[in-house]
Amino acid sequence: MKKLLHPLCLLLPIVILAFLLPAQAQKNKHRFEPEELANPLMGTDSKVSLSNGNTYPAVAVPWGMNLWTAQTGKMGNGWAYTYDDDKIRGFKQTHQPSPWMNDYGQFAIMPVTGKLKFREDDRASWFSHKSEIAKPYYYSVYLADHDVTTEFTPTERAAQFRFTYPKSDSSFIVIDALDKGSYIKVIPSENKIIGYTTRTARSNPKDFKNYFVIYTDKPFTVAYTWHDTTLVKNKLEQTANHTGAIVGFKTAKGEKVTLRVASSFISMAQAELNLKRELATDDFETTKLKAKALWNKAMSRITVEGGTDEQLRTFYSCLYRTLFFPHKMYELDAAGKPVHYSPYDGKTYAGYRFAGTGFWDTFRALYPFLNLAYPSINKEMQAGLVNDYKEGGWLPEWSSPGYANIMIGNNSASVVADAYVKGLRDYDINTLYEALLHGANNEGPITAIGRAGVSFYNKLGYVPYDVKINENAARTLEYAYDDFAIYQLAKALKRPQAEIDLYAKRSQNYRNLYDPATGLMRGKNQDGTFQSPFNPFKWGDAFTEGNSWHYSWSVFHDVQGLIDLMGGKQNFTAKLDSVFTLPPKYDESYYGGVIHEIREMQIANMGQYAHGNQPIQHMIYLYNYAGQPWKAQYWARETMNRMYQPTPDGYCGDEDNGQTSAWYIFSALGFYPVTPAVNQYVMGAPLFKKATIQLENGKKFVIEAPANSQDNRYIQTATLNGKKLEKNWISHEDIMNGGKMKVKMGAAPNKNRGTKDESAPYSFSKDEN
């Protein structure tokens, strides 16, 4: 027999739930976690012939001294991890900026079971992306051949590994110190392995060693060393070309073995200190949570709302990539003060140092992004550049970790000047200015530092085509912009007027390569005649990883001057339009084959626009200088839509140390630093309905575009702090003062806004004269 309940009894649970659910919902409401949106595998589906990013799944903390990655390629191969590989050979501590630069100071760790296998081909294990987790702060993968799950999580100079083993009486850990000279020692009484690697690439650092120390939380019952391909069972210490160690033990099913790892470029004792300071008594999960919190804090500096899931993931994957390089090369001594190994003389000095970046790539957007969103870390980087100059005699245009002889230009001038112009202080700017003058007026011991061809440049106003200095037109154009950066810094430092005037004059040297017959930049011979024959589609030769259609826009500081040379705004915008409407033809004869940058342009279906490489990445924004800002809005959105995805093939060329990612971050916010060392950002159009920049000074700058959508990509009207904004730029001070930029978006271009001469951003010819 059923009991009859009073109607109020039936209602009571509903009433209780009505009160409890909101409270429970509030309790379960998660904080914003941008680190969970980032995909470290973005860009990993790459190869020598075609780059979709040329990245690897880097696990680190922002600007940490060390990064960690799974290694699928051969040890020593710059393509450390490629998405279509099937096997993992080890888990590597890395400092690699890009596959083209390769690595320095690397060593690897690998769990194995069953037969003792230490050679990389033998120990390699099949794996699947279905059993792989890649986060900025954590990595996990199942190694099928060994039935072991590997996990690792980082600190700045240390890391914890956790291996989950099967039931086995033959479980091992292999340490590989790599070739080119290494050392290993096993200390069973302390469950400890120590060693160092001397392996480097691209530069020749003095007395270079990366010392490492490893502790296991499980005593090992067997211990061996090896050198080259020989296993040594009766010796626990080795110094050879290629050394390694193996420790082993019995494990129960599901048993977890933890490794605590740290390293130092200074000494073994410093490696121990780094481990004790950064890992202390933390277990694996605590280290993981700390690393996650560091990423959350750094990435929460910018919040975006009102985009698609794909756009959000792309944005935060790009943001993650901007927060690695240059990485810290400094460590903290026993008193907690920064000290660093110097690659120039092998000694240890007090103070900051960073390494692993090329200014040819990163002066364009990465360093301006740091000056906007993370100025305190760039202040450390500027102080580090002071030390580079004092210890090595030059500023490093490419540091890897010392002077690397690759790429062109003297773009340290831009990196130094932009930081100071944007308000960074409390470091030795006068020494940095001295370093800029030294670099601008001297050839270095290698062509990538100082200025190759400087005597010609200072005498003729250009580097000639016929004096056996390669990429001469590109050098001339970049030197002219770098002279402008020096000019800007000279003004800020109130240097003598004659000095200011000299660099102002040199900043106009770009004019010497403009060819009125073609309307493009062209190599010029020592006698003043233009290089002939001239093919504007020829890559390399007078240019760097591009052709004349790409480099003719490299007048960052004087777009109005370029407009005038091209015959006015109408001719200028027609020339810009041509970049997108020309076929993707090319002449690769200078290289003797199609380089990957050419192929990436060819397949992009954007004409001659080669977004996968740096020289042309600012070009879209030049429409703002010629009164057609809606075209910049269209092409910026088009490039974001077509060229970026949060997937393994998500970039359209080399990511290059955060530069290509910084382009996306700026463009998604709605503006771009066309001219570093000038306090302006040139307008595009925001991608999201709302973006908030939490500034280091405690203020917020908000960009609102509530009508934004796939179709609504054009600015109709804009206001800045409630006042109408007709300019095609906003200032650095506008942002740093906090406030709101509100943008009304629409599906059709507004061809009346931003068309007046006074709406154009800064140009030397217009604003200085």
Residue pairs with C-beta under 8 A, 6 or more apart in sequence:
31 296
32 296
32 300
32 303
33 296
34 295
34 296
34 299
34 300
34 303
34 316
34 319
35 135
35 136
35 137
35 292
35 295
35 296
35 299
35 316
35 320
36 135
37 312
37 313
37 315
37 316
37 317
38 135
38 136
38 295
38 299
38 313
38 316
38 317
38 319
38 320
39 134
39 313
39 317
39 646
39 647
39 650
40 55
40 57
40 58
40 59
40 134
40 135
40 136
40 139
40 317
40 320
41 57
41 83
41 129
41 134
41 647
41 648
42 53
42 55
42 314
42 317
42 321
42 645
42 646
42 647
42 648
42 650
42 651
43 52
43 53
43 54
43 55
43 321
43 648
43 649
43 650
43 651
43 655
44 52
44 53
44 55
44 56
44 57
44 81
44 82
44 83
44 648
45 52
45 53
45 82
45 83
45 84
45 647
45 648
45 649
46 52
46 53
46 54
46 55
46 79
46 82
46 83
46 99
46 649
47 79
47 82
48 79
48 596
49 596
49 599
50 596
50 599
50 600
51 596
51 597
51 600
51 612
51 651
51 653
51 654
52 648
52 649
52 650
52 651
52 652
53 649
53 650
53 651
53 653
53 654
53 655
54 79
54 98
54 99
54 100
54 654
54 655
55 321
55 651
55 655
56 69
56 80
56 81
56 94
56 96
57 69
57 70
57 81
57 134
57 139
58 67
58 68
58 69
58 94
58 136
58 324
59 67
59 68
59 69
59 134
59 135
59 136
59 137
59 138
59 139
59 152
59 153
59 154
60 66
60 67
60 68
60 136
60 154
60 324
60 327
61 137
61 154
61 155
61 156
61 291
61 294
61 295
62 294
62 295
62 298
62 323
62 324
62 377
63 323
63 324
63 326
63 327
63 328
63 354
63 377
64 154
64 155
64 156
64 157
64 324
64 327
64 328
65 95
65 156
65 157
65 263
65 327
65 328
65 329
65 330
65 331
66 93
66 94
66 95
66 154
66 156
66 157
66 158
66 159
66 263
66 327
67 93
67 94
67 95
67 96
67 154
67 324
67 327
68 91
68 92
68 93
68 94
68 139
68 152
68 154
68 159
69 80
69 81
69 91
69 92
69 94
69 139
70 81
70 88
70 90
70 91
70 92
70 139
70 141
71 80
71 81
71 88
71 89
71 90
71 91
71 92
71 108
72 80
72 81
72 82
72 85
72 86
72 87
72 88
72 89
73 79
73 80
73 81
73 82
73 85
73 89
74 89
74 120
75 89
75 90
75 92
75 106
75 108
75 120
75 176
75 178
75 179
76 102
76 103
76 178
76 179
76 199
77 99
78 96
78 98
78 99
78 100
78 101
78 102
78 103
78 201
79 99
80 92
80 94
80 96
80 99
80 103
83 129
83 648
83 649
86 126
86 127
87 124
87 125
87 126
87 127
88 110
88 124
88 125
88 127
88 141
88 143
89 108
89 110
89 120
89 121
89 123
89 124
90 108
90 109
90 110
90 120
90 123
90 174
90 176
91 108
91 109
91 110
91 139
91 150
91 152
91 161
92 103
92 106
92 107
92 108
92 109
93 105
93 106
93 107
93 108
93 159
93 210
93 212
93 261
93 263
94 103
94 106
95 103
95 104
95 105
95 106
95 327
95 355
95 356
95 401
96 102
96 103
96 104
96 106
96 356
97 325
97 356
97 357
97 358
97 400
97 657
98 654
98 655
98 656
98 657
100 406
100 654
101 201
101 202
101 356
101 358
101 398
101 400
101 404
101 406
102 201
102 202
103 199
103 201
104 199
104 200
104 201
104 202
104 203
104 205
104 208
104 210
104 400
104 401
105 197
105 199
105 200
105 208
105 210
105 263
105 265
105 401
106 178
106 197
106 199
106 210
107 175
107 176
107 177
107 178
107 182
107 195
107 197
107 210
107 212
108 175
108 176
108 178
109 161
109 173
109 174
109 175
109 176
109 214
109 259
109 261
110 123
110 173
110 174
110 176
111 143
111 146
111 148
111 150
111 163
111 165
111 171
111 172
111 173
111 174
112 118
112 123
112 125
112 146
112 148
112 171
112 172
112 173
112 174
113 146
113 147
113 148
113 165
113 166
113 168
113 170
113 171
113 172
114 146
114 168
114 170
115 170
116 170
116 172
116 224
116 231
116 246
116 248
117 123
117 174
118 174
118 176
118 226
118 231
118 244
118 246
119 229
120 176
123 174
124 145
125 143
125 144
125 145
125 146
125 148
126 143
126 144
126 145
127 141
127 142
127 143
127 144
128 142
128 144
131 141
131 142
132 139
132 140
132 141
132 142
133 139
133 140
133 141
135 292
136 291
136 295
136 320
137 153
137 154
137 288
137 291
137 292
137 294
137 295
138 151
138 152
138 153
138 288
138 291
138 292
139 150
139 151
139 152
139 153
140 149
140 150
140 151
141 149
141 150
142 148
142 149
143 149
143 150
147 165
147 166
148 163
148 164
148 165
148 166
148 171
149 163
149 164
150 161
150 162
150 163
151 161
151 162
151 163
151 164
151 284
152 159
152 160
152 161
152 162
153 159
153 160
153 284
153 287
153 288
153 291
154 287
154 291
155 278
155 279
155 287
155 290
155 291
156 278
156 328
157 262
157 263
157 264
157 274
157 278
157 331
158 260
158 261
158 262
158 263
158 274
158 275
158 278
158 279
159 261
159 262
159 287
160 258
160 259
160 260
160 261
160 279
160 282
160 283
160 284
160 287
160 288
161 258
161 259
161 261
162 256
162 257
162 258
162 259
162 284
163 173
163 256
163 257
163 258
163 259
164 254
164 255
164 256
165 171
165 251
165 252
165 253
165 254
165 255
165 256
165 257
166 251
166 253
166 254
167 251
167 252
167 253
168 250
168 251
169 250
170 248
170 250
171 248
171 249
171 250
171 251
171 257
172 222
172 246
172 247
172 248
173 216
173 220
173 246
173 247
173 248
173 257
173 259
174 244
174 245
174 246
175 184
175 193
175 195
175 214
175 244
175 245
175 246
175 247
176 244
177 183
177 184
177 195
177 196
177 197
177 212
177 242
177 243
177 244
178 197
178 199
178 242
179 199
179 228
179 241
179 242
180 197
180 198
180 199
180 200
180 241
180 242
181 197
181 198
181 199
181 241
182 195
182 196
182 197
182 198
182 199
182 239
182 240
182 241
182 242
182 243
182 244
183 195
183 196
183 238
183 239
183 243
184 193
184 194
184 195
184 225
184 237
184 238
184 243
184 244
184 245
185 193
185 194
185 195
185 225
185 236
185 237
185 238
185 245
186 192
186 193
186 223
186 224
186 225
186 236
186 237
186 245
186 247
187 193
187 194
187 236
188 219
188 220
188 223
188 236
188 247
190 215
191 215
191 216
191 217
191 218
191 219
191 220
192 213
192 214
192 215
192 216
193 213
193 214
193 245
193 247
194 211
194 212
194 213
194 214
194 268
194 271
195 211
195 212
195 243
195 245
196 209
196 210
196 211
196 212
196 268
197 209
197 210
197 212
198 208
198 209
198 210
200 208
200 401
201 400
202 398
202 400
202 404
202 405
202 406
203 343
203 399
203 400
203 401
203 402
203 403
203 404
203 405
204 402
205 343
205 344
205 346
205 401
205 402
206 342
206 343
206 344
206 345
206 346
206 402
207 346
208 265
208 341
208 343
208 346
208 401
209 265
210 263
210 264
210 265
211 263
211 264
211 265
211 266
211 267
211 268
211 270
211 271
212 261
212 262
212 263
212 264
212 271
213 261
213 262
213 263
213 268
213 271
213 272
213 275
214 259
214 260
214 261
215 259
215 260
215 261
215 275
216 247
216 257
216 258
216 259
217 257
217 258
217 259
217 260
218 249
218 257
218 258
219 249
220 247
220 248
220 249
221 248
221 249
221 250
222 246
222 247
222 248
222 249
223 236
223 245
223 246
223 247
223 248
224 231
224 232
224 233
224 236
224 245
224 246
225 232
225 235
225 236
225 237
225 238
225 243
225 244
225 245
225 246
226 232
226 238
226 243
226 244
226 245
226 246
227 238
227 240
227 241
227 242
227 243
227 244
228 240
228 241
228 242
231 246
232 238
236 245
238 244
238 245
249 257
251 257
258 283
258 284
260 275
260 279
261 275
262 271
262 272
262 274
262 275
262 278
262 279
263 271
263 274
264 270
264 271
264 273
264 274
264 331
265 329
265 331
265 340
265 341
266 331
266 339
266 340
266 341
266 348
270 331
270 333
273 332
273 333
273 334
274 331
274 332
277 332
279 287
282 290
295 320
298 323
298 374
299 316
299 319
299 320
299 323
300 694
301 373
301 374
301 693
301 694
302 319
302 373
302 665
302 669
302 691
302 692
302 693
302 694
303 691
303 692
303 694
304 312
304 315
304 668
304 687
304 688
304 690
304 691
304 692
305 688
305 689
305 690
305 691
306 688
306 689
306 690
306 706
306 708
307 315
307 687
307 688
307 689
310 645
310 646
311 668
311 687
311 688
313 646
314 640
314 644
314 645
314 646
314 650
314 664
315 664
315 665
315 668
315 687
315 688
317 646
317 650
317 661
318 644
318 661
318 662
318 664
318 665
319 661
319 665
321 655
321 658
321 661
322 366
322 369
322 370
322 658
322 661
322 662
322 665
323 374
323 658
324 657
324 658
325 356
325 357
325 362
325 657
325 658
326 354
326 355
326 356
326 357
326 381
326 384
326 399
326 657
327 354
327 355
327 356
328 352
328 353
328 354
329 340
329 341
329 353
329 354
329 355
329 384
329 401
330 338
330 339
330 340
330 351
330 352
330 353
330 354
330 384
331 338
331 339
331 340
332 338
332 339
333 339
337 350
338 350
338 351
338 352
339 348
339 349
339 350
339 351
340 348
340 349
340 351
340 352
340 353
340 384
340 387
341 347
341 348
341 353
342 348
342 349
342 353
342 387
342 391
342 392
343 355
343 392
343 401
343 402
344 388
344 391
344 392
344 393
344 402
345 391
347 391
349 387
349 391
351 383
351 384
351 386
351 387
352 380
352 381
352 383
352 384
352 387
353 384
353 387
353 388
354 380
354 381
354 384
354 399
355 396
355 399
355 400
355 401
355 402
356 399
356 400
356 401
356 657
357 366
357 398
357 399
357 657
358 397
358 398
358 399
358 404
358 406
358 407
358 656
358 657
359 367
359 397
359 398
359 409
359 411
359 412
359 414
359 415
360 397
360 398
360 407
360 408
360 409
360 411
360 478
360 544
360 614
361 407
361 614
361 656
361 657
361 659
362 415
362 656
362 657
362 658
362 659
362 662
363 411
363 414
363 415
363 418
363 676
364 614
364 617
364 618
364 659
364 662
364 663
364 673
364 676
365 617
365 659
365 662
365 663
365 666
365 672
365 673
366 657
366 658
366 659
366 661
366 662
367 378
367 414
367 415
367 418
367 419
367 676
368 418
368 422
368 662
368 666
368 673
368 676
369 658
369 662
369 665
369 666
369 673
370 377
370 378
370 381
371 378
371 418
371 419
371 422
371 423
371 424
371 732
372 422
372 693
372 732
372 735
373 693
373 695
373 696
374 696
375 419
375 422
375 423
375 424
375 696
376 696
378 419
378 424
379 419
379 424
379 425
379 426
379 427
382 416
382 419
382 424
382 427
382 429
382 432
383 427
383 428
385 395
385 396
385 412
385 415
385 416
385 432
385 435
386 427
386 428
386 431
386 432
386 435
388 394
388 395
388 396
388 399
389 395
389 431
389 432
389 434
389 435
389 438
390 431
392 402
392 403
394 403
394 435
394 438
394 439
394 444
394 445
394 449
394 450
395 412
395 416
395 432
395 435
395 436
395 439
395 449
396 402
396 403
396 404
396 412
396 449
397 403
397 407
397 409
397 410
397 411
397 412
397 448
397 449
398 404
398 405
398 406
398 407
398 448
403 444
403 445
403 446
403 448
403 449
404 448
405 446
405 447
405 448
406 448
407 448
407 544
408 447
408 448
408 452
408 471
408 474
408 475
408 478
408 544
409 474
409 475
409 478
409 479
409 482
410 439
410 440
410 450
410 451
410 478
410 479
410 482
411 478
411 482
412 435
412 436
412 439
413 436
413 439
413 440
413 482
413 483
413 485
413 486
413 489
414 481
414 482
414 485
414 676
414 677
415 676
416 429
416 432
416 433
416 435
416 436
416 485
416 489
417 436
417 485
417 486
417 488
417 489
417 492
417 676
417 677
418 485
418 673
418 676
418 677
420 429
420 489
420 492
420 493
421 488
421 489
421 492
421 677
421 678
421 679
422 679
422 732
423 732
423 736
429 489
429 493
430 493
433 489
433 490
433 493
433 495
436 485
436 486
436 489
437 486
438 450
439 449
439 450
439 451
440 451
440 454
440 479
440 482
440 483
440 486
440 503
441 451
441 454
441 458
442 450
442 451
442 454
443 450
443 451
443 452
443 453
443 454
443 455
444 450
444 451
444 452
451 457
451 475
451 479
452 463
452 469
452 475
453 463
453 464
453 467
453 469
453 472
453 475
456 462
456 463
456 464
456 467
456 469
456 526
457 463
457 475
457 476
457 479
457 509
458 506
460 512
460 526
461 506
461 509
461 512
462 472
462 473
462 476
462 509
462 512
462 513
462 524
463 469
463 472
463 473
463 475
463 476
463 479
464 472
464 523
464 524
464 525
464 526
465 472
465 473
465 523
465 524
465 525
465 531
465 542
466 525
466 526
466 531
467 526
469 475
470 540
470 541
471 540
471 541
471 542
471 543
471 544
472 523
472 542
473 513
473 521
473 522
473 523
473 524
473 542
473 543
473 548
473 551
474 542
474 543
474 544
474 546
474 551
474 554
474 615
476 509
476 510
476 512
476 513
477 510
477 513
477 521
477 551
477 554
477 555
478 554
479 506
479 509
480 506
480 507
480 508
480 509
480 510
480 555
480 557
481 507
481 510
481 554
481 555
481 556
481 557
483 503
483 506
483 507
483 509
484 503
484 504
484 507
484 556
484 557
484 558
484 677
484 764
485 557
485 676
485 677
486 503
487 500
487 503
487 504
487 507
488 677
488 678
489 677
490 499
490 500
490 503
491 500
504 764
504 768
507 557
507 558
507 764
508 558
508 561
508 764
510 521
510 554
510 555
510 558
510 561
510 562
511 561
511 565
512 524
513 521
513 522
513 523
513 524
514 520
514 521
514 522
514 562
514 565
515 521
515 522
515 530
515 534
516 565
518 534
518 536
518 548
519 566
519 567
519 571
519 575
520 536
520 548
520 549
520 552
521 548
521 551
521 552
521 554
522 530
522 531
522 534
522 542
522 548
523 530
523 531
523 534
523 541
523 542
524 530
524 531
525 531
531 542
534 548
535 587
536 547
536 548
536 549
537 547
537 548
537 549
537 585
537 586
537 587
537 608
538 547
538 548
538 586
538 587
538 589
538 590
539 545
539 546
539 547
539 586
539 587
539 588
539 590
539 591
539 595
539 597
539 598
540 590
540 591
541 590
542 548
543 550
543 551
543 615
544 551
544 615
545 595
545 597
545 613
545 615
546 597
546 610
546 613
546 615
546 616
547 586
547 587
547 608
549 578
549 579
549 582
549 608
550 608
550 610
550 613
550 615
550 616
551 615
551 616
552 575
553 562
553 615
553 616
553 618
553 619
553 622
554 615
555 561
555 562
556 618
556 674
556 675
556 676
557 675
557 677
557 678
557 762
557 763
557 764
558 763
558 764
558 765
559 622
559 625
559 674
559 760
559 761
559 763
560 625
560 760
560 763
560 764
560 765
560 766
561 763
561 764
561 765
562 572
563 569
563 572
563 625
563 626
564 765
566 572
566 575
569 626
569 627
569 628
572 622
572 625
572 626
573 623
573 626
573 627
573 628
573 631
576 619
576 622
576 623
576 626
576 631
577 631
578 607
578 608
579 607
579 608
579 609
579 616
579 619
580 606
580 607
580 608
580 609
580 635
581 607
582 607
582 608
583 607
584 601
584 602
584 603
584 604
584 605
584 606
584 607
584 608
586 594
586 598
586 601
586 602
588 594
588 595
588 598
596 653
597 610
597 612
597 613
597 653
597 654
600 610
600 612
600 613
600 652
600 653
601 608
601 609
601 610
601 612
601 613
604 610
604 611
604 612
604 642
604 643
604 652
605 642
606 638
606 639
606 642
609 616
609 619
609 635
609 639
610 616
610 653
611 617
611 639
611 643
611 652
611 653
611 660
611 663
612 643
612 651
612 652
612 653
612 654
612 660
613 653
613 654
614 656
614 659
614 660
617 659
617 660
617 663
618 672
618 674
620 632
620 635
620 636
620 639
620 684
621 632
621 636
621 672
621 674
621 682
621 683
621 684
622 632
622 674
623 629
623 630
623 631
623 632
623 635
624 632
624 682
624 683
624 728
624 729
624 754
624 759
624 760
624 761
625 728
625 760
625 761
625 763
626 760
627 754
627 755
627 756
627 757
627 759
627 760
628 751
628 755
629 683
629 715
629 728
629 753
629 754
629 755
629 759
630 714
630 715
630 749
630 750
630 751
632 682
632 683
632 684
632 685
633 683
633 684
633 685
633 713
633 714
633 715
633 749
634 713
634 714
634 749
636 667
636 672
636 684
636 685
637 684
637 685
637 687
637 713
639 667
640 664
640 667
640 668
640 687
642 652
643 651
643 652
644 650
644 651
644 652
644 664
651 660
652 660
653 660
654 660
655 661
663 672
666 672
666 673
666 681
667 684
667 687
668 686
668 687
668 688
668 691
669 686
669 687
669 691
669 693
669 703
670 683
670 684
670 685
670 686
670 687
670 691
670 703
670 705
670 741
670 743
671 681
671 682
671 683
671 684
671 729
671 730
672 681
672 682
672 684
673 680
673 681
673 682
674 680
674 682
674 761
675 761
675 762
678 762
679 731
679 732
679 733
680 729
680 730
680 731
680 732
680 761
680 762
681 729
681 730
681 731
681 732
681 735
682 728
682 729
682 761
683 715
683 718
683 727
683 728
683 729
683 730
683 754
685 705
685 713
685 714
685 715
685 743
685 745
686 703
686 705
686 708
686 743
686 745
687 708
688 703
688 705
688 708
689 704
689 705
689 706
689 707
689 708
690 702
690 703
690 704
690 705
690 706
691 702
691 703
692 700
692 701
692 702
692 703
693 700
693 701
693 702
693 703
693 735
694 700
695 701
695 735
695 736
695 738
697 736
699 736
699 737
699 738
700 738
701 734
701 735
701 736
701 738
701 739
701 740
701 741
702 739
702 740
702 741
703 740
703 741
703 743
704 740
704 741
704 742
704 743
705 742
705 743
705 744
705 745
707 744
707 745
707 746
708 745
709 745
711 747
712 745
712 746
712 747
713 745
713 747
714 745
714 746
714 747
714 748
714 749
714 750
715 743
715 744
715 745
715 746
715 750
715 753
715 754
716 744
716 745
716 746
716 750
716 753
717 724
717 743
717 744
717 750
717 753
718 724
718 725
718 741
718 742
718 743
718 744
718 753
719 725
719 741
719 742
720 730
720 734
720 739
720 740
720 741
721 739
721 740
721 741
722 740
725 741
726 753
726 754
726 756
726 759
727 754
727 758
727 759
727 761
728 754
728 759
728 760
728 761
729 761
729 762
730 741
734 741
760 766
